[in-house]
Amino acid sequence: MKPIPTYTFLTVALLALSATVSANSVYTWRNANGNPTYSDVPNRLQPARSNTMNVRTQTVYQPAKPVAPEQTEGSIAEQQNQLNQKITEANKQIEAQNQKIAEENQAMKDDNCKAARLNREYAESARSNNREALKQRYDADIEKYCN
């Protein structure tokens, strides 16, 4: 008869231990009568309507307030006008960047043309066996960069 109370005690201890391990927090709120209510699910399944209590520390946390959407002033036409102005400004910035890139590309092309012409002059005065091949190569570079 002695083993039965030992098994019962162990079973109760394991159940109590598993309950404390699984329930880290509970939801708490006041019901219609003003009495505190505790549950493992929030009030009406809406966490914003219930406080959260940590069982281990006995600390109660208020629900996080939902972030209100940004209030915009003015009519839809005014909002559209503001949006159009922002888009226009962004497009102007992009056009300025594109113009700057085009100028840089043109400057690089001019530098390459100048280098190709200098190389062609070098090929004219070169004393090597492949002078004609160099002239053809530099003529192709002049065609590529100077036109």
N, C-alpha and C positions, 0 to 999 in steps of 0.2 A: 504494500500500500504506500510505501514511502516514495517510490518513483513517480507516482501521479502528481503530487504537489510540486515536485521538482520540474517536471515537464510543463505543468501549468504556469509556474513562475517564469520559466524560460520563454514560453510562448507569449505571455503578457509583456515581458521585458523586451522581446524582439518587436512586438507590435508597437509598443510605446516608442522605442528607438526609431522604427521606420516612420512613424507619424511625425516625429520631430525633425527627421532628416528631410522628409518630402515637403513639409509645409514651412517654407522659409518666410513667406509673407501671407497675410490674409487681408481681405478688404473689410472695411468697417464703415458704417453709416448709421444714421438715426432713421428709424421707421416712422410711420405716420403718427404713432403715439408718443414719439420722442425717446423711445428706448433704443440703446445701442444694438446694432445687429452686426454679427461677424460671419464671414463666409469666405470660401476659397475662390469664389467668382464675384465679380463686381456687381453692384446694384443694377438690375435690369440689363446686365451684360454691357454696361457702359462705364469704363474705368474713370471717366471724368466726373461721374456722380458719386464716387466712393473714395474714401481715404485708404491709403495702403499702410498696413502695420507690419513691421518686421518682428517676427515672433521671438527671435533670439535677443534682440536689443530692446524690445518693447517700445520702439520708436514709431510714431505715426507721421506719415508724409501726406501733405495735401496733394490733390491731383494737379497735374500741369495744366495751366491755362492754355486754351487753344489760341494760336496766333491769329489775330484779326487780319483780314485782307486789307491791303493798302487802299486807303480812301483816295479816290481821284476826284479832282474838282473839274467842273466844266462839263459841257455837253460832249456828246460823242464826236461832233464835228470839230470842236476845239481839241479834243484828244487826238483825233486823226491829224489835225494840222500840226500839232506838236510832234507827233511821230514822223510826219513827212519832213519837218525841219531837221530832226535828228538824222534821218536817212540822207537828206541832202548834204548835211555837214559831213557825214561819213563818206559819201561819194566824192565830195571835194577832196577830202584827205587821201582817198585812194587814187584819185586822178593826179594829185600832186606827187604821190609816191611813184606812180607809173611814169610821169613826166621825168622825174629824177632818174629813174632806171633807164629810160630811153636816152637821156643825155649821157649817162655813163656808158651805155652800149655804143653810142655814136663816137664818143671819145676813144673807146677801146678800138673800135673799127678804124678810126683815123690813125691811131698809133700802129696798128697792124699794117695798114697801107704804107705808112712811112717806112716801117721795117722791111716790108716786101720790096719797095723801090730801092732801098739801100742794098739789100741782098742782090737784087738784079744788077745794080751797078758793080757790085763786087764780082758777080759772075762774069761780067763783060771783061774785067781785067784779070780774071783768074788764069793762072798758068797750070791747069790740070787737065787730065785726060777726059774728065767728065764735064767739061765746061758747057757743052750743049745740053746735057741733062739738067745741070743746075739752072741754066737759063730758062728751060721749059718749066721747071718746078716753080721758079720765082715769077715767071709770067702767069702761071696758074694762080699763085698767091695774089698777084696784083689784080687779076680778074676777080678774084673772090672778095678782096677787102676794099678795093678802090672804086667799085661801081655801085 
